Amino acid sequence: MHISKRLWAIAIAVALYFYFLLPATAQIFYELYHLTNIGPIYWGYSSFKAAGYYFSVYEYRFLVCLVVAAIIIVVPTIMKKFRGT
């Protein structure tokens, strides 16, 4: 069973995003809202701000990031195996 380098790169990128960049994403939505004054963009800011805060104080943050990366790698590999390709 061979796992592609692309799949590894995506899994690592998503895990690092969750671990480090959720609050930065909230800041991007905040700045975008003030540039455009579009209401739903502020909802995105609020959501990412809350997710960034609660995830940053979550005790198992690192474990969750590892599990997300593992899911990104394992699920497509299993699906490919069941399809027989």
C-alpha positions in Angstrom: 0.0 0.0 0.0 1.6 3.2 -1.2 0.5 6.6 0.1 1.2 9.5 -2.2 3.4 12.4 -1.2 0.6 14.7 -2.2 -1.7 13.1 0.4 1.0 13.4 3.1 1.5 17.1 2.2 -2.2 17.8 2.4 -2.5 16.1 5.7 0.4 17.9 7.2 -0.8 21.3 5.9 -4.3 20.8 7.4 -2.9 19.7 10.7 -0.5 22.7 10.9 -3.3 25.0 9.8 -5.5 23.8 12.7 -2.7 24.0 15.1 -1.3 27.4 14.2 -3.6 29.4 11.9 -7.2 29.4 13.1 -6.7 32.8 15.0 -5.0 34.2 11.9 -7.9 33.2 9.7 -10.2 35.1 12.1 -8.1 38.2 11.7 -8.3 37.9 7.9 -12.1 37.7 8.1 -12.2 40.7 10.5 -10.1 42.8 8.1 -12.1 41.6 5.1 -15.4 42.6 6.8 -14.1 46.1 7.5 -13.1 46.5 3.9 -16.4 45.2 2.4 -19.0 45.7 5.2 -20.7 42.4 4.2 -22.5 40.9 7.2 -21.9 37.2 6.6 -18.1 37.8 6.5 -18.4 39.0 10.1 -20.1 35.7 11.0 -17.1 33.9 9.5 -14.9 36.1 11.7 -17.0 35.3 14.8 -16.9 31.5 14.0 -13.1 31.4 13.4 -12.4 33.6 16.5 -14.4 31.3 18.7 -12.9 28.1 17.2 -9.4 29.6 17.4 -9.8 30.5 21.0 -11.4 27.3 22.2 -9.1 25.1 20.2 -6.0 26.9 21.5 -6.9 26.2 25.1 -8.1 22.6 24.4 -6.0 20.1 26.2 -5.8 17.6 23.4 -5.2 20.1 20.5 -2.0 18.3 19.3 -3.8 14.9 19.4 -6.7 16.2 17.5 -4.4 17.6 14.8 -2.7 14.2 14.5 -6.0 12.4 14.2 -7.2 14.8 11.5 -4.0 14.2 9.6 -4.3 10.5 10.0 -7.9 10.6 8.8 -6.9 12.6 5.7 -4.3 9.9 4.9 -6.2 6.7 5.8 -9.7 7.4 4.4 -8.7 7.9 0.8 -6.2 5.0 1.0 -9.0 2.7 2.3 -11.4 3.9 -0.3 -8.9 3.3 -3.1 -8.3 -0.2 -1.7 -12.0 -1.1 -1.7 -12.4 0.2 -5.2 -9.6 -2.1 -6.3 -7.4 0.5 -8.0 
